[in-house]
């Protein structure tokens, strides 16, 4: 079952045709460049940097950003459908695109014109890879109380601290570093866009993760790193606002990745169940298994609809924070269930690496954790309802 294509109803015919062409190109690249390589790269734990660069040169790293800086001026709804397509073939690549798009947000939204002209074209074109340094060893969900500190010394900020769970650590060309330039709490946080080659920025050995072996995740130690003052994004004290705005967008990216991963798992399970025979008939024709995939398809359709609804609100300039939290919560929980059920459909075969569903199940788990755990999403939604 191919991914559903739902172009924004507001697009005029020429824009709709361009978006449709982008989705077709995404499928072509995903089938030719991603699907055949996923198992090998995951087994070796190698980050597919050249594939990400190819996606950038094909226009897929700047879809929701301005064409004036090398983007594609696409609605977020179209961008999320591209992520879904990529994730259905190889989650690590889709996640890399999502994280990179997140890393472009501070500069694209709060950067000065000079900053945008200087760095955005190479970021959106894939020549530079970005990372997003918000979490810390003692403060993952409690971002407002981060402790990494930056002190202005002449024409540079001197930064000290440790960031944790940083996707692209060690392979990124630039890091968005959220650090404390003022007093306690959210109002004392600022954002610096730092070159990875800066002395004192020290990526640590990679974490040994359950899934996404091809996606490097590690701590980043900042030991007296001197980041030029002209790399401050927004004003001092605006960092927390920047971070939260980026996370709203990023949660939709993770939701789309979850939908794509679940779709890939369901497609594989259905294909297997049509071929596998027991007791003289296809196993998909047994009611117990048929109902299982029917429920999975229905939950997946609901997750997709919720995600695209939030994207349409964002594209319309309306508030969408709660809808983003709901989409991230629901879609990632669905991905965990669908991938687990896909393993069950294959039985013993689903538990071995000869089939990709065991990898899909391991990968789904992290989606319930990143960009704010699903417990945090429930808190966000509940607080909104209590007002």
C-alpha positions, 0 to 999 in steps of 0.5 A: 500500500503506497503512502497517501498523497494529500496535496494542500487544497489551497495550492493553485494548479501550478503549485500543486503540480510542483508539489506532486513532482516533488513527492514523485521525486522523493519516491524515486530517490527513496526507492533507488538510493535509500531502500537498497542501502538501509540494511547495510549502513545500519549493520555497519553503523555508518552515517549516510552523509553522501545520501543526505548531500544528494537529498540537499542537492535535489532540494529536499533539505530546504522544502519549507524555507524561502527560495530566496536562500535556496529553499523551495517555498513548500507548505509544511504539509508537503514537507511532512509527506516527503518525510513520510516517504523517506521514513517508509524506506529508511528512518535514519535518513528521514530523521536526519532530514527532520533534525537538519530542518530543525537545525535550520529553523533558528537561523531562518526564523530569527537570523539577521539578513546577513546571517541568513545570506551567509549560512542558509544557502549551504545548509538548505543545499546540503553542503553543510549539515546542522545539529541542535544542541538543547538537551543536557545530561541533567536536563533533558525535558527541563530545558528552561534550567539548562546550565551550559554557560556563555560569557561575552569576552570581547568579540566572542562568547566563551562557552562551557558545558555539556550537551547530551543526546545530540543527533549528528554529533561528530558529523555536523558542520554547525551546531545550534548551541542553547546556552545561558547568557543571563540569569536563571530560567527561560529568560536567561537563555540564548542561541549561538550558531557555532562552526563545528571546527571551533576549538573547544567544541568536542563531540564525544564517542557515540552512544550505543543505541537500540536502533537507528545505528546509522544515526550518530548520537553523542554528547558534545562537550564545550570546553572554553569554546570561543564562538564569535559574537556575530553568531548570536541568533536573535537577541540575548535572552531569546533562546528559549523562545527560539527553542520552543518554536523549533520544537513545535515544528520538529514534533511534526517532523517526528510525527511524519517520520512515525507515520512513514515508519509504520507505513513501511512496517505495515506494507512489509507485514501485509506483503509477507502475510499474502505469501505465507500459507498455513493450513492450506490458506494465506495467513492474511485470510485468517480473521485474527491476523486480518483484523490485526492489519485492519486495525493497524491501517486504521490507526495509521490513517488517523495518525496521518490525518492528525499530523497533516491537520496540524501542518495545515494549521501551521501553513495557515499561520494559526496556532498549532502547538497543541495539535503538534503535541497531539500528532507527535504523541499519537503518531509515535504511539501508533508507530510503536504498536504497528511495528510490534504487530508487524513482528507478530505477523511474521512470527519467528521470522519477524524476530530475526534480521533477515527481515526488516521488521525487527529493525523497524520495531527497535527504531520506533521506540526512539520516536516516543522519546525524542523532541519531547517524550510522550509523557511531556506531550501529555503534560503539554496537552493537559495543561492546555485543557486545564486553562 
